[in-house]
């Protein structure tokens, strides 16, 4: 069939191309004249194909068709006019000339929304159904008989763009082609439009798009999205005109925290939040929208000057529009530097970074960012922190005590708090905000927004590593303060806290900072789809929002082991420190701000496990949980993760680590390391040797030397430099240790020394040694998590029997062996069922070596390259060529 296509735009171009593919002959294309030297896409495509193209600015004058235009059209001999999208009025002499007449596409379900701006009015009226009509043109305004209609659901947050791109554009092209096919086959219907339900609305213009605030929130939401982005719903506030877009209807009923924005005529002030502006209807319900600044005359001049800069850098772009994307238009990294330097010079040294271009890559967004900087609106005030200050350890320590959500320290819902106690004397250090379920939801929302929309996901992996290095440097600068807080809040011996609690935390962040730009996929040879070929590759991607639940024994170090790997992989995180030891986690949060970690990437929620930990495990937007704690709680978390959304989980759980000491060992070293294996960090050590097996011939001498060394240990204030053994972490744990030792005595084990609370203020417990411990006893099977050495003897040379006893536990976190016989060491290390085996040493962990357990001690790894995989997902991509 011979067809004349009358119209414009990409939609017209696509219809034209599809009609030619169907075998129709397009005898001519009528489109709009070039604008600023730029041809319409429909005309460009037709010219490539050698199809005659006519560009008329008008078709008639004084109500009469122009004879010259009509003559040129008639000469083509078209049998059908197809008008896919046409902004001009076409005279009836053209419309009715072909044998089959003319068909027109209209983006509404006629007779509803006749006239221009039909998509806008579909949304403004809150229609639940939308769609398009293809009708036979007549002399009315969109009143012709219907040929074909297709409908779709209008989603609650649809805008003109989303509705058009999702349905009206792709399905409309198919519909036009289908309509022409029906005409060619003689099957095209002509169904008169009903007048019932007919509406006609005019063109939406800027002056008519002002928001009427005296209506429900849903109506305001519909008005904003119906005018998004052209012409743009607007209002006046703070003596400037604000244009709104990206509206969503808030159905949660929760009002986010933010700054009030008075809006004349509004039922109540808006709320400025990090995610956007919260608006209210006269029914007190909410909607959220982003706002666009209206530029002053001077700012418009600056914008045009910047547009000229873009035009010089992007010579292939005929015209720089608001939607022009700097990088999609061919700009390279060197062009970013040029743009930044030219704009800085243009704006008298305005502070502008390369990162700003990546964050606002379209011209419209870039101008908005620039104007905000010029007005000073983008300057974020320094975070307000309400410190608790203490003069201690010959220094003043400053400790945040509130929740850390979205880059700000805030009170918990209902201003709820709990006491954190100094275990050295039982005194209250301060009141700490106690997170509630709603606080978890806020923190997860902040982390999700930072992951999906924030700067963190857009910066390069190398820049991410640079921020982590900066954070490690700040931790090092505050190392003595952090160690002092660990001593105050957790009872950690200060010298040990300097080296291990804080020192290893710093090392961990530096180690994983180096991994950021080395996370790589692989290429995989697969069977070729002959005669074509295939390329398969894998990508390692961050999983999203992670929840990290940490224990009380190494508050900062356990946080660092998990958080460093999590951030290096590109995730965002919500951290729940133990309720009894929250202070170093909150100090860490402060340091992330100083390091420049974007807001929302790290969030810290002190609180109870039953509320905060449970909500993190259940939350549908959390994609990974990393947990260190008891096996019982770990099982519960694993179940919650499975039921909620099958989230990824890694667990480092309880232990009862065996240490086997053979008679052929270096006894001095075995005694020294045996002491460390049990009493290191007051025995509050997940890999502590829960049971020592000592070969019979050296048993008594080993016990004698150990008791001699125990009696030399100084138990005292953890801040004293000569203290060996500080207080247990909290009172409930002290009580548990006393009950544990009573169990041992009751079952017949020999209490050689210790077993009691130290008679002084605080939660001090004597270093304790039990011998004659038999396999069936409670203390032989259960973990004390304290300074209690459990010694059992085994017969000389009975290697396999002692291995069987060592492995007769459901735990498998760590283990150790002391022997000078390398063959024996290798054999034992092979047979021990534990995630870590120490040979002639103990507690020797390193940031580069993976750490994690077997059996009911959990699964997954902290530290080393293996830890990264806990926070990554692998995507397979296959190409055919």
Secondary structure as GFF3:
##gff-version 3
##sequence-region A 1 881
A	DSSP	beta_strand	2	6	.	.	.	ID=ss1
A	DSSP	alpha_helix	9	21	.	.	.	ID=ss2
A	DSSP	beta_strand	25	31	.	.	.	ID=ss3
A	DSSP	alpha_helix	41	48	.	.	.	ID=ss4
A	DSSP	beta_strand	53	55	.	.	.	ID=ss5
A	DSSP	beta_strand	60	61	.	.	.	ID=ss6
A	DSSP	beta_strand	64	65	.	.	.	ID=ss7
A	DSSP	alpha_helix	67	74	.	.	.	ID=ss8
A	DSSP	beta_strand	80	83	.	.	.	ID=ss9
A	DSSP	alpha_helix	92	95	.	.	.	ID=ss10
A	DSSP	beta_strand	102	106	.	.	.	ID=ss11
A	DSSP	alpha_helix	118	124	.	.	.	ID=ss12
A	DSSP	beta_strand	129	136	.	.	.	ID=ss13
A	DSSP	beta_strand	146	153	.	.	.	ID=ss14
A	DSSP	alpha_helix	160	163	.	.	.	ID=ss15
A	DSSP	pi_helix	164	168	.	.	.	ID=ss16
A	DSSP	alpha_helix	169	184	.	.	.	ID=ss17
A	DSSP	three_ten_helix	206	208	.	.	.	ID=ss18
A	DSSP	alpha_helix	217	226	.	.	.	ID=ss19
A	DSSP	beta_strand	233	237	.	.	.	ID=ss20
A	DSSP	beta_strand	240	250	.	.	.	ID=ss21
A	DSSP	beta_strand	259	261	.	.	.	ID=ss22
A	DSSP	beta_strand	270	273	.	.	.	ID=ss23
A	DSSP	beta_strand	276	280	.	.	.	ID=ss24
A	DSSP	beta_strand	286	293	.	.	.	ID=ss25
A	DSSP	alpha_helix	297	313	.	.	.	ID=ss26
A	DSSP	alpha_helix	333	346	.	.	.	ID=ss27
A	DSSP	alpha_helix	354	359	.	.	.	ID=ss28
A	DSSP	alpha_helix	363	375	.	.	.	ID=ss29
A	DSSP	beta_strand	387	392	.	.	.	ID=ss30
A	DSSP	beta_strand	395	400	.	.	.	ID=ss31
A	DSSP	beta_strand	403	405	.	.	.	ID=ss32
A	DSSP	beta_strand	408	410	.	.	.	ID=ss33
A	DSSP	three_ten_helix	413	415	.	.	.	ID=ss34
A	DSSP	beta_strand	417	421	.	.	.	ID=ss35
A	DSSP	beta_strand	428	433	.	.	.	ID=ss36
A	DSSP	alpha_helix	437	452	.	.	.	ID=ss37
A	DSSP	three_ten_helix	455	457	.	.	.	ID=ss38
A	DSSP	alpha_helix	461	477	.	.	.	ID=ss39
A	DSSP	alpha_helix	479	490	.	.	.	ID=ss40
A	DSSP	alpha_helix	494	496	.	.	.	ID=ss41
A	DSSP	pi_helix	497	502	.	.	.	ID=ss42
A	DSSP	alpha_helix	503	513	.	.	.	ID=ss43
A	DSSP	three_ten_helix	516	518	.	.	.	ID=ss44
A	DSSP	beta_strand	523	524	.	.	.	ID=ss45
A	DSSP	beta_strand	534	542	.	.	.	ID=ss46
A	DSSP	beta_strand	545	549	.	.	.	ID=ss47
A	DSSP	alpha_helix	555	568	.	.	.	ID=ss48
A	DSSP	beta_strand	572	576	.	.	.	ID=ss49
A	DSSP	alpha_helix	583	595	.	.	.	ID=ss50
A	DSSP	beta_strand	602	604	.	.	.	ID=ss51
A	DSSP	pi_helix	609	613	.	.	.	ID=ss52
A	DSSP	alpha_helix	614	618	.	.	.	ID=ss53
A	DSSP	beta_strand	622	628	.	.	.	ID=ss54
A	DSSP	alpha_helix	631	645	.	.	.	ID=ss55
A	DSSP	beta_strand	648	652	.	.	.	ID=ss56
A	DSSP	beta_strand	657	661	.	.	.	ID=ss57
A	DSSP	alpha_helix	667	679	.	.	.	ID=ss58
A	DSSP	three_ten_helix	680	683	.	.	.	ID=ss59
A	DSSP	beta_strand	689	695	.	.	.	ID=ss60
A	DSSP	alpha_helix	696	712	.	.	.	ID=ss61
A	DSSP	alpha_helix	731	746	.	.	.	ID=ss62
A	DSSP	beta_strand	750	753	.	.	.	ID=ss63
A	DSSP	beta_strand	768	771	.	.	.	ID=ss64
A	DSSP	alpha_helix	778	781	.	.	.	ID=ss65
A	DSSP	beta_strand	788	794	.	.	.	ID=ss66
A	DSSP	alpha_helix	799	807	.	.	.	ID=ss67
A	DSSP	beta_strand	811	812	.	.	.	ID=ss68
A	DSSP	beta_strand	814	818	.	.	.	ID=ss69
A	DSSP	alpha_helix	822	831	.	.	.	ID=ss70
A	DSSP	beta_strand	836	839	.	.	.	ID=ss71
A	DSSP	beta_strand	854	855	.	.	.	ID=ss72
A	DSSP	beta_strand	858	859	.	.	.	ID=ss73
A	DSSP	alpha_helix	864	869	.	.	.	ID=ss74
A	DSSP	beta_strand	872	880	.	.	.	ID=ss75
###
